[in-house]
Amino acid sequence: REAPEAGGRREQLSVRKLRVVLFALCCGTEQAAEHFRDPQRRIRRWLRRFQALQQDSSTCPAEGKYLSLEAEEKLAEWVLTQREQQLPVNEESLFQKATKLGRSLEGGFEISYEWAVRFMLRHKLSTQARRAVAHPLPKELEDGASCFLEFVQRQIHTQELPLAMIAAMDEVSFFLDMEVLSSEDRKENALQTVGAGEPWCEVLLTILADGSLLPALVLYRGRLRQPASLPDSILLEAKEEGYGDEEAMEVWASRVWRKHAACRGGKAMLVLDCHRSHLSEEVLALLSSSSTLPAVVPAGCSSKIQPLDVCIKRTVKNFLHKKWKEQAKEMLLLDCDSDILLQLVLCWLAEVLEVISDSPELVQQSFLVASVLPGPDGTANSPARNADMQEELICSLEEQLKLAQEEEAPRGGEEEEELLLLEGQEEERRRRRRRRTQAEDSTDPEILQQLFEGESETESFYGFEDADLELMEM
């Protein structure tokens, strides 16, 4: 345990501590604790100390030494877009991108860990943000997000879309390092949700605004020695050479979406990100045949306006990561091939899907928090209200999945006082949120459905006006 600063004076963090804090902001506190062998609460304390030191400092670094605000906005856009694509954002990749953006600066760009931590905090880019929907995006992205939400809500109203035909889908890719898996140590690092190569398997999740889940499609790169026993909540496809991006979307559209659309009939809307595979001619044709309009989230905006990103997708990844870590500890002396690991992942996925299916209000509120649906009174919630709801959704799902952080007990003195203070503050915040929530109108699906009653005579290739499709291309 560190000795407290003399006389209560706060010292600048050392380079090592700043590096640990940067790792935590990029990859999460838990991963930073594992990588650097420091307790999570200590890393959080370093982060709070850095924030306190920065409170009185200028938000704009000295010109000529650091990136301009415009360049920082471009870097923030890059971070958000990388994460949407499950590509690594770490010390190396962040510094490389920042250096490229700073090459044109007169006198050069002075990169440092202090600058990097300050940048991540200033743009609210922590991976563990529980109130991301209230965080402002870089201006260009914010404008794109506003146009997207205006478009989506107008279509929902004018086309009288039922909640069961308003959907959001996204992929979660898993990357498997067979060399690490076969090693005698660090097996918990063999399975990751961030990578630059071909994924070992992909999980395509689909949720509906009425609170329902469609079956999750799992695409496995490999040959199954024996058929897997699966619940109705999971569909499995396997091929030795794996599935390309466009092929994966085609399989999903055929096996998951077209079946749902055929049962319900009528027009539909599908919220999905702007990955090129989502917009191939084949995929668009499949969606067109189901009278489905693809509502494409602008790049970098998913953290605020993609319903799956609000709570569910991140929690699914965290749950599967936790289950794998627990399993890896028991497998240090055992062999584990790809097929066995797939069976484990399918079991864990079924477990988390069952919990989510039993909480339809959580699924439905994800659309409200992302502002894809308006509030029960027909108006958008305030950013603060949406942030409160997002935090409540994440906490609720994590509690059901027993994902709450279990940290070692404090060792007394300064740390114990700090922990008690934080617990008291958190309890007060929860009481305030509960009071606000009780004062809000119900989010009953029937009440929401009444908002979308109206007249519509539009018909076109997708069942929507061509002019509206042109707006989405801007």
C-alpha positions in Angstrom: 0.0 0.0 0.0 1.2 3.5 -0.9 2.1 5.9 1.8 -0.2 9.0 1.8 1.2 12.2 0.5 2.9 14.3 3.1 0.7 17.0 4.7 -2.2 16.0 2.4 -0.3 17.4 -0.6 -1.2 15.7 -3.9 1.8 14.6 -5.9 1.9 14.3 -9.7 1.5 10.7 -10.8 4.7 8.9 -11.9 5.1 7.8 -15.5 4.4 4.2 -14.5 1.1 5.2 -12.8 0.0 7.3 -15.7 0.7 4.3 -18.0 -1.4 2.1 -15.8 -4.2 4.6 -15.8 -4.0 5.0 -19.6 -4.3 1.2 -20.0 -7.3 1.2 -17.8 -9.0 4.0 -19.8 -8.3 2.1 -23.1 -9.0 -1.5 -22.0 -10.7 -1.4 -18.7 -9.6 -1.4 -15.0 -9.8 -5.2 -14.7 -7.5 -5.8 -17.6 -5.1 -3.1 -16.3 -5.1 -4.8 -12.9 -4.3 -8.1 -14.5 -1.6 -6.7 -16.8 0.3 -4.6 -14.2 -0.5 -6.6 -11.1 -2.1 -3.7 -9.3 -5.4 -3.8 -7.4 -8.3 -2.3 -9.2 -9.1 0.1 -6.3 -5.6 1.4 -6.4 -5.8 2.2 -10.1 -9.1 3.9 -9.6 -7.5 6.0 -6.8 -4.7 7.1 -9.2 -7.3 8.1 -11.7 -9.3 10.1 -9.2 -6.0 11.8 -8.1 -5.1 12.7 -11.7 -8.6 14.2 -12.2 -8.3 16.3 -9.0 -4.9 17.6 -10.2 -6.4 18.6 -13.6 -9.4 20.4 -12.2 -7.7 23.8 -12.2 -5.6 23.3 -15.3 -6.6 24.6 -18.7 -8.6 22.3 -20.9 -6.6 23.4 -24.0 -2.9 22.4 -23.9 -0.3 24.9 -25.1 -0.3 25.5 -28.8 2.6 24.1 -30.8 3.3 21.3 -28.2 0.1 19.3 -28.3 -2.6 18.5 -30.8 -5.0 21.2 -31.8 -8.6 20.8 -30.7 -9.6 19.9 -34.3 -6.9 17.2 -34.4 -8.0 15.9 -31.0 -11.6 15.6 -32.3 -10.3 13.5 -35.2 -8.4 11.3 -32.8 -11.5 10.9 -30.6 -13.5 9.9 -33.7 -10.9 7.3 -34.5 -11.1 5.8 -31.0 -14.9 5.5 -31.2 -14.8 4.0 -34.7 -12.0 1.5 -33.7 -14.1 0.3 -30.8 -17.2 -0.1 -32.9 -15.2 -2.5 -35.2 -13.7 -4.3 -32.2 -10.2 -3.2 -33.2 -7.6 -2.6 -30.5 -7.3 0.9 -28.9 -4.2 0.7 -26.7 -1.1 2.7 -25.9 0.7 1.7 -29.1 -2.2 2.3 -31.5 -3.3 5.5 -29.8 0.3 7.0 -29.9 0.7 6.0 -33.5 -2.5 7.7 -34.6 -1.8 10.8 -32.5 1.7 11.0 -34.0 0.3 10.9 -37.5 -2.2 13.7 -36.7 0.6 15.8 -35.1 3.1 15.6 -38.0 1.9 18.9 -39.4 2.4 20.8 -36.2 5.2 23.4 -36.2 7.9 22.4 -33.7 6.6 18.8 -33.5 4.1 17.0 -31.3 5.2 16.3 -27.7 3.4 13.1 -26.9 3.3 11.9 -23.3 1.3 9.6 -21.0 0.0 12.7 -19.2 -1.3 14.1 -22.4 -2.8 10.8 -23.4 -4.7 10.4 -20.1 -5.9 13.9 -20.2 -7.1 13.4 -23.8 -9.0 10.2 -22.9 -10.7 12.0 -19.9 -11.4 15.2 -21.8 -13.3 13.3 -24.5 -14.8 10.8 -22.0 -13.4 7.8 -23.8 -13.2 5.3 -21.0 -14.4 1.8 -21.9 -16.3 1.6 -18.7 -18.5 4.7 -19.0 -21.9 3.9 -17.7 -23.5 7.2 -18.8 -22.1 7.4 -22.3 -25.4 8.5 -23.8 -25.0 11.9 -22.0 -21.4 12.4 -23.2 -21.0 14.8 -26.1 -19.5 13.3 -29.3 -17.0 15.3 -31.4 -19.0 18.0 -33.2 -19.2 16.3 -36.6 -20.3 13.0 -35.1 -22.8 14.8 -32.8 -24.4 16.4 -35.9 -24.6 13.1 -37.7 -26.2 11.4 -34.6 -28.8 14.1 -34.4 -29.7 13.8 -38.1 -29.9 10.0 -37.7 -32.3 10.2 -34.7 -34.5 12.7 -36.4 -34.7 10.4 -39.5 -35.5 7.3 -37.4 -38.2 8.8 -35.3 -39.9 10.4 -38.3 -40.0 7.1 -40.1 -41.3 5.3 -37.0 -44.1 7.8 -36.8 -45.1 8.2 -40.4 -44.8 4.5 -41.3 -46.7 3.4 -38.2 -44.1 0.9 -37.4 -45.1 -1.6 -34.7 -42.6 -2.1 -31.9 -42.1 -5.7 -32.9 -40.8 -4.5 -36.3 -38.2 -2.0 -35.0 -35.0 -3.9 -34.5 -31.3 -3.4 -33.7 -28.6 -5.9 -34.6 -24.9 -6.0 -34.1 -22.0 -8.5 -34.0 -19.8 -9.6 -31.1 -16.6 -11.2 -32.5 -14.4 -13.5 -30.5 -10.7 -14.0 -31.3 -8.9 -17.2 -30.1 -5.2 -17.5 -29.8 -4.5 -21.3 -30.0 -0.9 -20.8 -29.0 -1.9 -19.2 -25.7 -4.7 -21.7 -25.2 -2.3 -24.6 -25.5 0.3 -23.0 -23.1 0.5 -23.8 -19.4 0.0 -20.3 -18.3 -2.2 -17.2 -19.0 -4.9 -19.3 -20.6 -7.4 -16.6 -19.6 -5.9 -14.4 -22.3 -6.6 -16.9 -25.1 -10.1 -15.7 -25.8 -10.6 -12.0 -26.5 -13.3 -9.7 -27.9 -10.8 -7.3 -29.6 -8.5 -8.3 -32.5 -7.4 -7.5 -36.0 -7.4 -10.9 -37.6 -10.2 -13.3 -38.6 -12.6 -14.0 -35.7 -12.8 -17.5 -34.3 -16.5 -17.1 -34.0 -19.1 -14.3 -34.2 -22.3 -13.8 -32.3 -25.0 -11.8 -34.2 -27.5 -10.3 -31.6 -30.9 -8.9 -32.5 -33.3 -7.1 -30.2 -36.8 -5.7 -30.8 -38.3 -2.5 -29.5 -41.2 -4.5 -27.9 -38.6 -6.0 -25.5 -38.1 -9.3 -27.4 -34.9 -11.1 -28.5 -34.6 -12.9 -31.8 -32.4 -16.0 -31.8 -28.7 -15.2 -31.6 -26.8 -16.5 -34.7 -23.3 -18.0 -33.9 -21.0 -18.4 -36.8 -18.1 -20.7 -36.1 -14.8 -21.0 -38.0 -14.1 -24.7 -37.9 -15.5 -28.1 -38.4 -17.8 -29.5 -35.7 -17.1 -33.1 -34.8 -20.5 -33.6 -33.4 -23.7 -31.5 -33.5 -24.1 -29.1 -30.6 -27.2 -29.3 -28.4 -28.7 -25.8 -28.6 -31.6 -24.0 -27.0 -34.1 -22.1 -29.1 -32.3 -18.9 -28.3 -29.2 -19.8 -30.4 -28.7 -20.8 -34.1 -25.3 -22.3 -35.0 -23.6 -22.3 -38.4 -20.1 -23.8 -38.9 -17.7 -23.8 -41.8 -14.1 -24.7 -41.7 -12.9 -21.6 -43.7 -15.2 -19.4 -41.8 -17.6 -16.7 -43.0 -16.7 -13.5 -44.7 -18.3 -10.2 -43.5 -20.9 -10.1 -46.2 -21.7 -13.8 -46.1 -22.3 -13.5 -42.3 -24.9 -10.8 -42.9 -26.5 -12.9 -45.6 -26.8 -15.9 -43.3 -28.3 -13.7 -40.6 -30.8 -12.1 -42.9 -31.9 -15.5 -44.2 -32.0 -17.4 -41.0 -33.0 -14.8 -38.5 -34.6 -11.7 -39.9 -36.5 -12.9 -42.9 -38.2 -15.5 -40.8 -39.3 -12.9 -38.2 -40.4 -10.4 -40.9 -42.5 -13.1 -42.7 -44.3 -14.0 -39.5 -45.2 -10.4 -38.7 -45.7 -8.9 -42.1 -45.6 -5.2 -42.9 -42.8 -2.7 -43.0 -39.9 -2.8 -40.6 -36.8 -0.8 -39.6 -33.4 -2.3 -38.7 -30.8 -0.2 -36.8 -27.3 -1.3 -37.5 -23.8 0.3 -37.8 -22.2 1.4 -41.1 -19.8 -1.6 -41.5 -19.5 -2.2 -45.2 -20.9 -5.8 -44.9 -24.2 -4.4 -43.7 -24.7 -2.5 -46.9 -23.7 -5.0 -49.6 -26.1 -5.4 -52.6 -27.0 -8.9 -51.5 -27.9 -7.8 -47.9 -29.9 -4.8 -49.1 -31.8 -7.1 -51.5 -32.7 -9.5 -48.6 -33.8 -6.6 -46.5 -35.8 -5.1 -49.4 -37.7 -8.4 -49.9 -38.8 -8.1 -46.2 -39.8 -4.4 -46.6 -37.1 -3.5 -44.1 -35.4 -0.1 -44.1 -31.8 -0.2 -42.9 -31.3 2.7 -40.5 -27.5 3.1 -40.6 -25.9 4.5 -37.5 -23.1 7.0 -38.5 -19.6 5.8 -37.8 -18.4 6.6 -34.3 -21.9 7.2 -32.9 -22.9 3.7 -31.7 -22.0 4.3 -28.0 -24.9 6.8 -27.8 -27.5 5.8 -30.4 -27.2 2.0 -31.1 -29.7 0.3 -28.6 -27.5 -2.8 -28.3 -24.5 -0.7 -27.3 -26.3 1.1 -24.5 -26.2 -1.9 -22.1 -26.6 -5.4 -23.6 -23.6 -5.9 -25.9 -21.0 -4.7 -23.4 -22.5 -6.8 -20.7 -22.7 -10.0 -22.9 -18.9 -9.5 -23.6 -18.1 -8.9 -20.0 -20.1 -12.0 -18.9 -18.5 -14.3 -21.4 -15.0 -12.9 -20.5 -15.7 -13.5 -16.8 -16.9 -17.1 -17.4 -13.9 -17.8 -19.5 -11.5 -16.5 -16.9 -13.1 -18.7 -14.3 -12.9 -21.7 -16.6 -9.3 -21.0 -17.6 -8.2 -21.3 -14.0 -9.5 -24.8 -13.8 -8.0 -25.8 -17.1 -4.3 -25.1 -16.4 -3.5 -28.8 -16.4 -6.1 -29.8 -19.0 -6.2 -29.8 -22.8 -8.9 -27.7 -24.4 -9.4 -27.7 -28.1 -11.5 -25.3 -30.2 -14.6 -27.5 -30.2 -14.7 -27.8 -26.4 -14.3 -24.1 -26.0 -17.2 -23.5 -28.5 -19.5 -25.7 -26.4 -18.6 -23.7 -23.3 -19.2 -20.4 -25.1 -22.6 -21.6 -26.3 -23.6 -22.6 -22.8 -22.6 -19.2 -21.4 -24.3 -17.4 -24.2 -27.5 -19.3 -23.5 -27.3 -18.4 -19.9 -26.9 -14.6 -20.5 -29.6 -14.7 -23.2 -32.1 -16.3 -20.8 -31.5 -13.5 -18.3 -32.0 -10.8 -20.9 -35.1 -12.6 -22.3 -36.6 -12.6 -18.8 -36.1 -8.7 -18.7 -38.1 -7.4 -21.6 -38.3 -4.0 -20.0 -34.5 -3.8 -20.1 -34.5 -4.5 -23.8 -37.2 -2.0 -24.5 -35.7 0.8 -22.4 -32.4 0.3 -24.4 -34.3 1.8 -27.4 -35.5 4.7 -25.2 -32.1 5.4 -23.8 -30.6 5.4 -27.3 -33.3 7.9 -28.3 -34.4 5.6 -31.2 -37.8 5.8 -29.5 -39.1 8.9 -27.8 -40.2 9.0 -24.2 -43.8 7.9 -23.2 -45.1 11.4 -23.6 -43.8 11.7 -27.1 -40.8 13.9 -26.3 -37.2 12.9 -26.0 -35.8 12.4 -22.5 -33.1 14.8 -21.4 -29.4 13.6 -21.7 -29.2 13.4 -17.9 -32.4 11.3 -17.7 -31.1 9.0 -20.4 -27.8 8.7 -18.6 -29.5 7.8 -15.3 -31.5 5.1 -17.1 -28.4 3.7 -18.8 -26.6 3.4 -15.5 -29.6 1.7 -14.0 -29.9 -0.8 -16.9 -26.2 -1.7 -16.7 -26.3 -2.1 -12.9 -29.5 -4.2 -13.1 -28.2 -6.6 -15.7 -24.8 -6.9 -14.0 -26.5 -7.7 -10.7 -28.6 -10.4 -12.4 -25.5 -11.9 -13.9 -23.4 -11.5 -10.8 -20.9 -9.3 -12.6 -20.5 -6.8 -9.7 -16.8 -6.2 -9.0 -15.5 -8.1 -6.0 -12.5 -6.2 -4.8 -10.3 -7.0 -1.9 -11.2 -5.5 1.4 -9.7 -2.0 2.2 -6.8 -2.0 4.6 -8.0 0.8 6.8 -7.2 4.4 7.3 -7.3 6.6 4.3 -8.6 3.9 2.0 -11.5 2.9 4.3 -12.6 6.5 4.7 -12.5 7.0 1.0 -14.5 3.8 0.3 -17.2 4.7 2.9 -17.5 8.2 1.3 -17.9 6.7 -2.2 -20.5 4.2 -1.0 -22.5 6.9 0.6 -22.4 9.0 -2.5 -23.4 6.1 -4.7 -26.3 5.2 -2.4 -27.6 8.8 -2.4 -27.4 8.9 -6.2 -29.4 5.7 -6.5 -32.1 7.0 -4.1 -32.4 10.2 -6.3 -32.6 8.1 -9.5 -35.3 5.9 -8.0 -37.4 8.9 -7.0 -37.0 10.3 -10.5 -37.9 7.0 -12.1 -41.0 6.6 -10.0 -42.1 10.1 -11.1 -41.8 9.2 -14.8 -44.6 7.8 -16.8 -44.8 4.1 -17.5 -42.9 2.8 -20.5 -45.8 0.3 -21.3 -45.5 -0.9 -24.9 -49.2 0.0 -25.5 -48.5 3.6 -24.5 -45.5 3.8 -26.8 -47.4 2.2 -29.7 -50.0 5.0 -29.5 -47.2 7.5 -30.4 -46.8 5.9 -33.8 -50.4 6.1 -35.0 -50.7 8.2 -38.1 -51.4 8.2 -41.8 -48.9 7.1 -44.4 -49.2 6.6 -48.2 -45.5 6.1 -49.0 -44.4 3.2 -51.1 -41.1 2.6 -52.7 -38.4 0.0 -53.3 -38.0 -0.6 -49.5 -41.5 0.5 -48.7 -40.2 3.9 -47.8 -39.9 7.2 -49.7 -36.8 7.5 -51.9 -36.2 11.0 -50.6 -35.8 9.6 -47.1 -33.3 7.1 -48.3 -31.3 9.9 -49.9 -31.2 11.7 -46.6 -29.6 8.6 -45.0 -26.8 8.7 -47.6 -25.8 12.3 -46.8 
